[in-house]
Amino acid sequence: MKTAKFALLTGRDALSRVLEGIEAGRAAGLGPIKVNCVVIRGFNEDEVVDFADFARSHDLTVRFIEYMPLDGKKDWDRTQVVSGAEMLGMIRERYALVPVERASRSETATRYRFADGAPGELGFITTITEPFCDGCSRLRLTADGRLRTCLFSSRSHDLKFLVRGGASDDEIRQFLIATVATKEAGHGINEPGFTPSAETMASIGG
Ligand code: SF4
C-alpha cells in the first residue's frame, strides 16, 4: 500500500508506524498476526494481489474484507463493493490456493493457504455478497458500556447503567439473556429499507 493512499483511507499518515508495529509484534513472539484489508472498487482493488504477496513475504494472515456501510462519512455505495469471489479470482490468477477448514461455525473468514507451501494465509470476509450471519455468536461491548448484538444494530443495550447502578449478578445475568434474545437474524444490508447504523466502526469496535 502506498503512503498517501493509507493516509487517505485511515485519516492518519501512519503507514510506517503500522509496518514497524507488525515487526515489533513478531519480534515479541505474537502470532498469528492478522492484517485486515477493506477493498473498495476504484480505490484499492488493484492492490489485492500485492496484499497476497505481503502475506507470503511476511508470513502474515491477510484478511480481505468486503466494503461495508460502516464508514463515518456515510459514503458507502454498493457499486464499490468488490466481492470476495472477485478478489479470490484475482489472487488465483497468480497463486494456487488450498482451502483451510473453518475452526468454528462462527468464524467470519473463509480461509486459504498457498498450495506451494509458502508461509502466510488469506481470509475473505464476505459480509455483503455471502453473509455468514446464521452462524454468528457475537456481542460487542462499546467503550462506553453498551452492548450491541450486531455490527449493524440500530439500537444498543446499556450495560454500564446496570452495573454502575449496583445491579446484582442475577439481574445482570437476566439482562444479558434478554439482550441476546434480541439478536438480529442477520444484518439486513441486502434488504429493502436497510438503514446504516449511525455509529461508525471506530466507535463500535472491530
Ligand atoms: S449478525 Fe451482525 S455481527 Fe453477526 S455476522 Fe452478521 S453482520 Fe456481523
Boltz pocket constraint, residues with backbone or C-beta under 6 A from the ligand:
constraints:
  - pocket:
      binder: B
      contacts: [[A, 127], [A, 132], [A, 133], [A, 136], [A, 137], [A, 138], [A, 149], [A, 150], [A, 151], [A, 152], [A, 184], [A, 185], [A, 186], [A, 187]]
      max_distance: 6.0
